[in-house]
Amino acid sequence: MSYLARVDVMLKPGISDPQGQTIERALPVLGYAGVREVRVGKRIELQIEAASHDEARSKVEEMCERLLANPVIESYEVSIG
């Protein structure tokens, strides 16, 4: 079967986020007050062939640990559809 996997990757709390900080500084200049703690992440979508939903999740989690995320400084969330 083919599954659509979505992986959301974010920097872990306490890790500096320069992109988020830049956006946070720019928003008030554009008239958007009251925005705090902006964090920037990434979403990865992929089609994966697997025998079951659980196998698909396991494969994608392994991909995250090995390539798609840096588990030292990033957390990730996998959803399989």
N, CA, C and O atoms as a printed pandas DataFrame, in Angstrom:
     atom_number atom_name residue_name chain_id  residue_number  x_coord  y_coord  z_coord
0              1         N          MET        A               1    0.831   -1.181    0.000
1              2        CA          MET        A               1    0.000    0.000    0.000
2              3         C          MET        A               1    0.877    1.247    0.000
3              4         O          MET        A               1    2.036    1.220    0.413
4              5         N          SER        A               2    0.292    2.328   -0.472
5              6        CA          SER        A               2    0.985    3.602   -0.493
6              7         C          SER        A               2    0.383    4.516    0.573
7              8         O          SER        A               2   -0.838    4.617    0.694
8              9         N          TYR        A               3    1.236    5.172    1.333
9             10        CA          TYR        A               3    0.804    6.065    2.403
10            11         C          TYR        A               3    1.418    7.446    2.181
11            12         O          TYR        A               3    2.533    7.569    1.673
12            13         N          LEU        A               4    0.683    8.467    2.564
13            14        CA          LEU        A               4    1.211    9.824    2.577
14            15         C          LEU        A               4    1.716   10.101    3.985
15            16         O          LEU        A               4    0.965   10.029    4.957
16            17         N          ALA        A               5    2.992   10.418    4.073
17            18        CA          ALA        A               5    3.589   10.729    5.372
18            19         C          ALA        A               5    3.895   12.222    5.426
19            20         O          ALA        A               5    4.388   12.809    4.463
20            21         N          ARG        A               6    3.595   12.812    6.557
21            22        CA          ARG        A               6    3.934   14.208    6.813
22            23         C          ARG        A               6    4.828   14.252    8.047
23            24         O          ARG        A               6    4.526   13.649    9.077
24            25         N          VAL        A               7    5.918   14.970    7.921
25            26        CA          VAL        A               7    6.854   15.119    9.026
26            27         C          VAL        A               7    7.008   16.609    9.302
27            28         O          VAL        A               7    7.434   17.362    8.425
28            29         N          ASP        A               8    6.666   17.039   10.506
29            30        CA          ASP        A               8    6.871   18.416   10.935
30            31         C          ASP        A               8    8.093   18.445   11.837
31            32         O          ASP        A               8    8.151   17.740   12.845
32            33         N          VAL        A               9    9.066   19.263   11.468
33            34        CA          VAL        A               9   10.333   19.349   12.190
34            35         C          VAL        A               9   10.465   20.752   12.782
35            36         O          VAL        A               9   10.295   21.749   12.081
36            37         N          MET        A              10   10.766   20.816   14.061
37            38        CA          MET        A              10   10.956   22.097   14.757
38            39         C          MET        A              10   12.215   22.028   15.615
39            40         O          MET        A              10   12.602   20.961   16.091
40            41         N          LEU        A              11   12.844   23.181   15.801
41            42        CA          LEU        A              11   13.953   23.239   16.743
42            43         C          LEU        A              11   13.425   22.982   18.152
43            44         O          LEU        A              11   12.323   23.413   18.495
44            45         N          LYS        A              12   14.195   22.294   18.950
45            46        CA          LYS        A              12   13.791   22.018   20.331
46            47         C          LYS        A              12   13.787   23.315   21.137
47            48         O          LYS        A              12   14.509   24.258   20.811
48            49         N          PRO        A              13   12.970   23.357   22.193
49            50        CA          PRO        A              13   12.981   24.535   23.072
50            51         C          PRO        A              13   14.393   24.795   23.590
51            52         O          PRO        A              13   15.127   23.865   23.925
52            53         N          GLY        A              14   14.759   26.069   23.649
53            54        CA          GLY        A              14   16.075   26.445   24.133
54            55         C          GLY        A              14   17.123   26.558   23.040
55            56         O          GLY        A              14   18.205   27.096   23.273
56            57         N          ILE        A              15   16.816   26.055   21.846
57            58        CA          ILE        A              15   17.743   26.171   20.721
58            59         C          ILE        A              15   17.442   27.484   20.001
59            60         O          ILE        A              15   16.291   27.755   19.661
60            61         N          SER        A              16   18.458   28.287   19.771
61            62        CA          SER        A              16   18.293   29.578   19.106
62            63         C          SER        A              16   17.676   29.394   17.714
63            64         O          SER        A              16   18.065   28.496   16.968
64            65         N          ASP        A              17   16.712   30.255   17.377
65            66        CA          ASP        A              17   16.028   30.201   16.089
66            67         C          ASP        A              17   16.181   31.552   15.388
67            68         O          ASP        A              17   15.302   32.404   15.515
68            69         N          PRO        A              18   17.271   31.768   14.652
69            70        CA          PRO        A              18   17.519   33.056   14.013
70            71         C          PRO        A              18   16.407   33.469   13.043
71            72         O          PRO        A              18   16.058   34.648   12.981
72            73         N          GLN        A              19   15.849   32.526   12.290
73            74        CA          GLN        A              19   14.758   32.871   11.373
74            75         C          GLN        A              19   13.536   33.351   12.150
75            76         O          GLN        A              19   12.908   34.343   11.778
76            77         N          GLY        A              20   13.210   32.663   13.202
77            78        CA          GLY        A              20   12.080   33.059   14.034
78            79         C          GLY        A              20   12.296   34.435   14.643
79            80         O          GLY        A              20   11.372   35.246   14.700
80            81         N          GLN        A              21   13.519   34.701   15.100
81            82        CA          GLN        A              21   13.835   36.000   15.693
82            83         C          GLN        A              21   13.710   37.124   14.666
83            84         O          GLN        A              21   13.208   38.202   14.987
84            85         N          THR        A              22   14.158   36.883   13.441
85            86        CA          THR        A              22   14.049   37.885   12.381
86            87         C          THR        A              22   12.589   38.198   12.082
87            88         O          THR        A              22   12.216   39.363   11.943
88            89         N          ILE        A              23   11.767   37.163   11.984
89            90        CA          ILE        A              23   10.339   37.367   11.738
90            91         C          ILE        A              23    9.695   38.111   12.901
91            92         O          ILE        A              23    8.882   39.013   12.701
92            93         N          GLU        A              24   10.063   37.726   14.112
93            94        CA          GLU        A              24    9.495   38.370   15.299
94            95         C          GLU        A              24    9.816   39.865   15.336
95            96         O          GLU        A              24    8.974   40.669   15.735
96            97         N          ARG        A              25   11.023   40.239   14.923
97            98        CA          ARG        A              25   11.392   41.659   14.879
98            99         C          ARG        A              25   10.689   42.397   13.743
99           100         O          ARG        A              25   10.386   43.582   13.879
100          101         N          ALA        A              26   10.427   41.723   12.632
101          102        CA          ALA        A              26    9.840   42.375   11.464
102          103         C          ALA        A              26    8.332   42.586   11.589
103          104         O          ALA        A              26    7.810   43.564   11.054
104          105         N          LEU        A              27    7.634   41.713   12.268
105          106        CA          LEU        A              27    6.177   41.811   12.341
106          107         C          LEU        A              27    5.673   43.121   12.939
107          108         O          LEU        A              27    4.748   43.707   12.377
108          109         N          PRO        A              28    6.230   43.612   14.048
109          110        CA          PRO        A              28    5.760   44.906   14.576
110          111         C          PRO        A              28    5.967   46.060   13.588
111          112         O          PRO        A              28    5.149   46.977   13.517
112          113         N          VAL        A              29    7.058   46.007   12.832
113          114        CA          VAL        A              29    7.316   47.045   11.832
114          115         C          VAL        A              29    6.200   47.055   10.779
115          116         O          VAL        A              29    5.866   48.107   10.234
116          117         N          LEU        A              30    5.637   45.898   10.503
117          118        CA          LEU        A              30    4.551   45.774    9.527
118          119         C          LEU        A              30    3.181   46.009   10.147
119          120         O          LEU        A              30    2.159   45.879    9.472
120          121         N          GLY        A              31    3.158   46.357   11.435
121          122        CA          GLY        A              31    1.897   46.674   12.096
122          123         C          GLY        A              31    1.261   45.528   12.859
123          124         O          GLY        A              31    0.107   45.635   13.273
124          125         N          TYR        A              32    1.981   44.436   13.055
125          126        CA          TYR        A              32    1.452   43.276   13.785
126          127         C          TYR        A              32    2.070   43.235   15.181
127          128         O          TYR        A              32    3.122   42.631   15.391
128          129         N          ALA        A              33    1.406   43.880   16.119
129          130        CA          ALA        A              33    1.917   43.937   17.494
130          131         C          ALA        A              33    1.462   42.708   18.277
131          132         O          ALA        A              33    0.506   42.033   17.895
132          133         N          GLY        A              34    2.153   42.431   19.365
133          134        CA          GLY        A              34    1.732   41.378   20.277
134          135         C          GLY        A              34    2.116   39.969   19.855
135          136         O          GLY        A              34    1.559   39.001   20.374
136          137         N          VAL        A              35    3.046   39.833   18.933
137          138        CA          VAL        A              35    3.490   38.506   18.499
138          139         C          VAL        A              35    4.788   38.192   19.223
139          140         O          VAL        A              35    5.715   39.002   19.236
140          141         N          ARG        A              36    4.851   36.995   19.832
141          142        CA          ARG        A              36    6.035   36.599   20.601
142          143         C          ARG        A              36    6.414   35.163   20.276
143          144         O          ARG        A              36    5.614   34.390   19.749
144          145         N          GLU        A              37    7.633   34.834   20.598
145          146        CA          GLU        A              37    8.144   33.464   20.538
146          147         C          GLU        A              37    7.898   32.804   19.190
147          148         O          GLU        A              37    7.358   31.699   19.125
148          149         N          VAL        A              38    8.290   33.476   18.119
149          150        CA          VAL        A              38    8.137   32.941   16.769
150          151         C          VAL        A              38    9.182   31.856   16.556
151          152         O          VAL        A              38   10.365   32.069   16.822
152          153         N          ARG        A              39    8.758   30.709   16.085
153          154        CA          ARG        A              39    9.646   29.595   15.769
154          155         C          ARG        A              39    9.383   29.175   14.326
155          156         O          ARG        A              39    8.230   29.124   13.899
156          157         N          VAL        A              40   10.414   28.881   13.589
157          158        CA          VAL        A              40   10.296   28.458   12.200
158          159         C          VAL        A              40   10.694   26.997   12.105
159          160         O          VAL        A              40   11.701   26.579   12.678
160          161         N          GLY        A              41    9.906   26.229   11.385
161          162        CA          GLY        A              41   10.196   24.808   11.190
162          163         C          GLY        A              41   10.058   24.453    9.729
163          164         O          GLY        A              41   10.060   25.320    8.856
164          165         N          LYS        A              42    9.939   23.159    9.476
165          166        CA          LYS        A              42    9.764   22.697    8.102
166          167         C          LYS        A              42    8.814   21.504    8.087
167          168         O          LYS        A              42    8.705   20.764    9.065
168          169         N          ARG        A              43    8.131   21.335    6.962
169          170        CA          ARG        A              43    7.271   20.178    6.768
170          171         C          ARG        A              43    7.797   19.408    5.564
171          172         O          ARG        A              43    8.095   19.982    4.517
172          173         N          ILE        A              44    7.900   18.110    5.738
173          174        CA          ILE        A              44    8.333   17.215    4.669
174          175         C          ILE        A              44    7.175   16.266    4.396
175          176         O          ILE        A              44    6.659   15.636    5.320
176          177         N          GLU        A              45    6.763   16.158    3.141
177          178        CA          GLU        A              45    5.712   15.217    2.752
178          179         C          GLU        A              45    6.310   14.207    1.791
179          180         O          GLU        A              45    7.073   14.566    0.894
180          181         N          LEU        A              46    5.960   12.941    1.983
181          182        CA          LEU        A              46    6.450   11.909    1.079
182          183         C          LEU        A              46    5.467   10.758    0.983
183          184         O          LEU        A              46    4.757   10.444    1.939
184          185         N          GLN        A              47    5.436   10.135   -0.185
185          186        CA          GLN        A              47    4.659    8.907   -0.397
186          187         C          GLN        A              47    5.582    7.740   -0.087
187          188         O          GLN        A              47    6.735    7.715   -0.516
188          189         N          ILE        A              48    5.073    6.793    0.648
189          190        CA          ILE        A              48    5.901    5.643    1.022
190          191         C          ILE        A              48    5.107    4.360    0.835
191          192         O          ILE        A              48    3.930    4.286    1.186
192          193         N          GLU        A              49    5.755    3.368    0.285
193          194        CA          GLU        A              49    5.158    2.048    0.129
194          195         C          GLU        A              49    5.470    1.221    1.374
195          196         O          GLU        A              49    6.623    1.117    1.792
196          197         N          ALA        A              50    4.434    0.640    1.954
197          198        CA          ALA        A              50    4.615   -0.195    3.145
198          199         C          ALA        A              50    3.455   -1.173    3.238
199          200         O          ALA        A              50    2.387   -0.933    2.676
200          201         N          ALA        A              51    3.662   -2.261    3.937
201          202        CA          ALA        A              51    2.633   -3.289    4.090
202          203         C          ALA        A              51    1.517   -2.859    5.040
203          204         O          ALA        A              51    0.392   -3.349    4.941
204          205         N          SER        A              52    1.829   -1.939    5.964
205          206        CA          SER        A              52    0.829   -1.512    6.933
206          207         C          SER        A              52    1.113   -0.079    7.387
207          208         O          SER        A              52    2.182    0.477    7.135
208          209         N          HIS        A              53    0.129    0.488    8.055
209          210        CA          HIS        A              53    0.267    1.832    8.628
210          211         C          HIS        A              53    1.442    1.860    9.607
211          212         O          HIS        A              53    2.251    2.788    9.580
212          213         N          ASP        A              54    1.537    0.853   10.465
213          214        CA          ASP        A              54    2.612    0.793   11.461
214          215         C          ASP        A              54    3.986    0.688   10.813
215          216         O          ASP        A              54    4.945    1.307   11.273
216          217         N          GLU        A              55    4.077   -0.101    9.742
217          218        CA          GLU        A              55    5.354   -0.229    9.036
218          219         C          GLU        A              55    5.742    1.102    8.391
219          220         O          GLU        A              55    6.909    1.494    8.427
220          221         N          ALA        A              56    4.773    1.792    7.807
221          222        CA          ALA        A              56    5.040    3.095    7.197
222          223         C          ALA        A              56    5.568    4.063    8.251
223          224         O          ALA        A              56    6.570    4.741    8.024
224          225         N          ARG        A              57    4.892    4.132    9.415
225          226        CA          ARG        A              57    5.335    5.024   10.489
226          227         C          ARG        A              57    6.748    4.669   10.933
227          228         O          ARG        A              57    7.580    5.557   11.116
228          229         N          SER        A              58    7.023    3.398   11.107
229          230        CA          SER        A              58    8.338    2.961   11.551
230          231         C          SER        A              58    9.425    3.377   10.554
231          232         O          SER        A              58   10.487    3.856   10.952
232          233         N          LYS        A              59    9.155    3.192    9.261
233          234        CA          LYS        A              59   10.129    3.583    8.242
234          235         C          LYS        A              59   10.386    5.086    8.265
235          236         O          LYS        A              59   11.533    5.527    8.191
236          237         N          VAL        A              60    9.315    5.866    8.367
237          238        CA          VAL        A              60    9.468    7.323    8.355
238          239         C          VAL        A              60   10.194    7.796    9.610
239          240         O          VAL        A              60   11.030    8.696    9.531
240          241         N          GLU        A              61    9.892    7.214   10.754
241          242        CA          GLU        A              61   10.602    7.587   11.979
242          243         C          GLU        A              61   12.093    7.273   11.864
243          244         O          GLU        A              61   12.932    8.033   12.348
244          245         N          GLU        A              62   12.417    6.156   11.227
245          246        CA          GLU        A              62   13.826    5.820   11.016
246          247         C          GLU        A              62   14.477    6.848   10.084
247          248         O          GLU        A              62   15.614    7.259   10.315
248          249         N          MET        A              63   13.762    7.264    9.035
249          250        CA          MET        A              63   14.272    8.293    8.128
250          251         C          MET        A              63   14.545    9.596    8.883
251          252         O          MET        A              63   15.542   10.274    8.633
252          253         N          CYS        A              64   13.653    9.932    9.800
253          254        CA          CYS        A              64   13.825   11.152   10.597
254          255         C          CYS        A              64   15.093   11.080   11.437
255          256         O          CYS        A              64   15.870   12.034   11.488
256          257         N          GLU        A              65   15.292    9.961   12.082
257          258        CA          GLU        A              65   16.459    9.796   12.949
258          259         C          GLU        A              65   17.767    9.816   12.154
259          260         O          GLU        A              65   18.802   10.249   12.661
260          261         N          ARG        A              66   17.712    9.343   10.907
261          262        CA          ARG        A              66   18.932    9.210   10.117
262          263         C          ARG        A              66   19.203   10.382    9.181
263          264         O          ARG        A              66   20.358   10.644    8.844
264          265         N          LEU        A              67   18.134   11.107    8.745
265          266        CA          LEU        A              67   18.355   12.123    7.721
266          267         C          LEU        A              67   17.449   13.349    7.821
267          268         O          LEU        A              67   17.931   14.478    7.722
268          269         N          LEU        A              68   16.160   13.147    8.013
269          270        CA          LEU        A              68   15.198   14.238    7.868
270          271         C          LEU        A              68   15.244   15.253    9.001
271          272         O          LEU        A              68   14.851   16.405    8.811
272          273         N          ALA        A              69   15.711   14.851   10.161
273          274        CA          ALA        A              69   15.808   15.758   11.314
274          275         C          ALA        A              69   17.131   15.503   12.022
275          276         O          ALA        A              69   17.733   14.436   11.899
276          277         N          ASN        A              70   17.555   16.492   12.749
277          278        CA          ASN        A              70   18.733   16.339   13.602
278          279         C          ASN        A              70   18.223   16.168   15.026
279          280         O          ASN        A              70   17.914   17.159   15.688
280          281         N          PRO        A              71   18.127   14.933   15.513
281          282        CA          PRO        A              71   17.506   14.692   16.816
282          283         C          PRO        A              71   18.215   15.352   17.998
283          284         O          PRO        A              71   17.654   15.409   19.092
284          285         N          VAL        A              72   19.420   15.846   17.801
285          286        CA          VAL        A              72   20.120   16.541   18.878
286          287         C          VAL        A              72   19.473   17.899   19.135
287          288         O          VAL        A              72   19.328   18.308   20.287
288          289         N          ILE        A              73   19.081   18.606   18.065
289          290        CA          ILE        A              73   18.542   19.958   18.220
290          291         C          ILE        A              73   17.120   20.122   17.705
291          292         O          ILE        A              73   16.517   21.178   17.894
292          293         N          GLU        A              74   16.572   19.093   17.055
293          294        CA          GLU        A              74   15.235   19.200   16.483
294          295         C          GLU        A              74   14.331   18.091   17.002
295          296         O          GLU        A              74   14.782   16.982   17.289
296          297         N          SER        A              75   13.055   18.411   17.114
297          298        CA          SER        A              75   12.042   17.393   17.389
298          299         C          SER        A              75   11.214   17.242   16.123
299          300         O          SER        A              75   11.196   18.132   15.273
300          301         N          TYR        A              76   10.536   16.120   16.004
301          302        CA          TYR        A              76    9.713   15.904   14.818
302          303         C          TYR        A              76    8.433   15.183   15.207
303          304         O          TYR        A              76    8.359   14.487   16.220
304          305         N          GLU        A              77    7.439   15.376   14.367
305          306        CA          GLU        A              77    6.151   14.710   14.558
306          307         C          GLU        A              77    5.772   14.087   13.214
307          308         O          GLU        A              77    5.790   14.756   12.181
308          309         N          VAL        A              78    5.434   12.811   13.243
309          310        CA          VAL        A              78    5.077   12.082   12.029
310          311         C          VAL        A              78    3.585   11.808   12.017
311          312         O          VAL        A              78    3.008   11.380   13.016
312          313         N          SER        A              79    2.968   12.064   10.866
313          314        CA          SER        A              79    1.570   11.652   10.685
314          315         C          SER        A              79    1.498   10.863    9.381
315          316         O          SER        A              79    2.096   11.245    8.375
316          317         N          ILE        A              80    0.769    9.780    9.416
317          318        CA          ILE        A              80    0.609    8.893    8.275
318          319         C          ILE        A              80   -0.840    8.900    7.852
319          320         O          ILE        A              80   -1.726    8.683    8.678
320          321         N          GLY        A              81   -1.099    9.143    6.584
321          322        CA          GLY        A              81   -2.478    9.155    6.089
322          323         C          GLY        A              81   -2.682    8.201    4.956
323          324         O          GLY        A              81   -3.789    8.095    4.430
